[in-house]
Amino acid sequence: MPVLKVQTNSEVADKKKFMEDATELLSKVLMKPSHYIMVIIETNVEMMFAENDAPLAYVELKSIGLREDATAAISAKLSRFLEDELKVPQDRMYIEFADAKRNMFGWNGTTF
């Protein structure tokens, strides 16, 4: 059930390709089947960071079983991907990680 939500003030030329590529990356780094991964991309969002509106991004990654000892490695790979795709420098993005409890995430009329 991994969910990646990206908010940026940048433009993404091909949002579908971005979401497909993000799904592939997450499937690898989280070792989760791609058919459970959801990706949300919001572009041209009014945002400011460090007192200016140069390209930036706020990213949320939530997943059941997200290990704290894996977040640094995931952050490195996800940051590089976002820098390449969004043209947002790595020091202009925050990534918030959240481990979801199975019983607190619903899907298909039940919980995980």
C-alpha positions as CSV (number, residue, x, y, z in Angstrom):
1,M,0.0,0.0,0.0
2,P,2.8,2.5,-0.5
3,V,1.6,6.0,-1.3
4,L,3.9,8.6,-2.7
5,K,2.6,12.2,-2.8
6,V,4.6,14.9,-4.5
7,Q,3.8,18.5,-4.4
8,T,6.0,20.9,-6.3
9,N,5.9,24.4,-7.8
10,S,7.6,22.9,-10.9
11,E,6.0,21.6,-14.1
12,V,6.1,18.0,-15.1
13,A,5.9,17.6,-18.9
14,D,4.7,13.9,-18.8
15,K,2.9,13.2,-15.5
16,K,2.0,9.7,-16.5
17,K,5.6,8.7,-17.2
18,F,6.7,10.4,-14.0
19,M,4.1,8.3,-12.1
20,E,5.2,5.1,-13.9
21,D,8.9,5.7,-13.2
22,A,8.2,6.6,-9.6
23,T,6.1,3.4,-9.2
24,E,9.0,1.3,-10.6
25,L,11.5,3.0,-8.3
26,L,9.3,2.5,-5.2
27,S,8.7,-1.1,-6.1
28,K,12.4,-1.7,-6.1
29,V,13.4,0.3,-3.0
30,L,10.5,-0.9,-0.9
31,M,10.4,-4.4,-2.3
32,K,6.6,-4.1,-2.8
33,P,4.5,-5.2,-5.7
34,S,3.8,-2.3,-8.1
35,H,0.1,-3.1,-8.2
36,Y,-0.2,-1.8,-4.6
37,I,1.7,1.4,-5.2
38,M,-0.2,4.7,-5.5
39,V,1.6,7.9,-6.8
40,I,0.1,11.4,-6.6
41,I,1.7,14.3,-8.3
42,E,0.6,17.9,-7.8
43,T,2.4,20.5,-10.0
44,N,2.4,24.3,-10.1
45,V,1.5,24.5,-6.4
46,E,2.0,27.9,-4.8
47,M,5.0,27.1,-2.5
48,M,7.8,28.9,-0.8
49,F,10.9,27.5,1.0
50,A,13.8,29.5,2.5
51,E,12.1,32.7,1.7
52,N,11.9,32.2,-2.1
53,D,9.8,30.3,-4.6
54,A,12.7,28.7,-6.6
55,P,11.9,25.2,-7.6
56,L,11.0,23.0,-4.6
57,A,9.1,20.0,-3.6
58,Y,7.3,18.5,-0.5
59,V,7.1,14.7,-0.6
60,E,5.2,12.2,1.6
61,L,6.0,8.5,1.5
62,K,3.7,6.2,3.5
63,S,4.0,2.5,3.6
64,I,3.1,-0.5,5.8
65,G,6.3,-1.8,7.3
66,L,8.5,1.2,6.4
67,R,11.6,0.6,8.4
68,E,13.3,3.5,10.1
69,D,16.8,2.1,9.3
70,A,15.9,2.1,5.5
71,T,14.7,5.8,5.2
72,A,18.2,7.3,4.6
73,A,18.9,5.0,1.7
74,I,15.3,5.5,0.3
75,S,15.8,9.3,0.7
76,A,19.0,9.2,-1.3
77,K,17.4,7.3,-4.2
78,L,14.1,9.2,-4.2
79,S,15.9,12.6,-3.9
80,R,18.1,11.8,-7.0
81,F,15.0,10.7,-8.9
82,L,13.1,13.8,-8.0
83,E,16.0,16.1,-8.8
84,D,16.4,14.5,-12.2
85,E,12.6,14.5,-13.0
86,L,11.5,17.7,-11.4
87,K,14.7,19.7,-11.7
88,V,14.4,20.5,-8.0
89,P,17.8,20.5,-6.2
90,Q,17.9,18.0,-3.3
91,D,18.4,20.8,-0.8
92,R,15.0,22.3,-1.9
93,M,12.9,19.3,-1.0
94,Y,11.6,17.7,2.2
95,I,10.6,14.0,2.3
96,E,8.3,12.9,5.1
97,F,8.3,9.2,5.9
98,A,5.4,7.4,7.7
99,D,5.0,3.8,8.6
100,A,1.4,2.9,8.5
101,K,-0.2,0.3,10.8
102,R,-2.0,-2.4,8.8
103,N,-5.2,-2.0,10.7
104,M,-5.1,1.8,10.1
105,F,-5.1,1.6,6.3
106,G,-8.2,0.5,4.4
107,W,-8.5,-1.1,1.0
108,N,-11.1,-3.1,-0.8
109,G,-13.7,-2.8,1.9
110,T,-11.3,-4.0,4.7
111,T,-7.9,-3.2,6.1
112,F,-4.5,-4.6,5.4
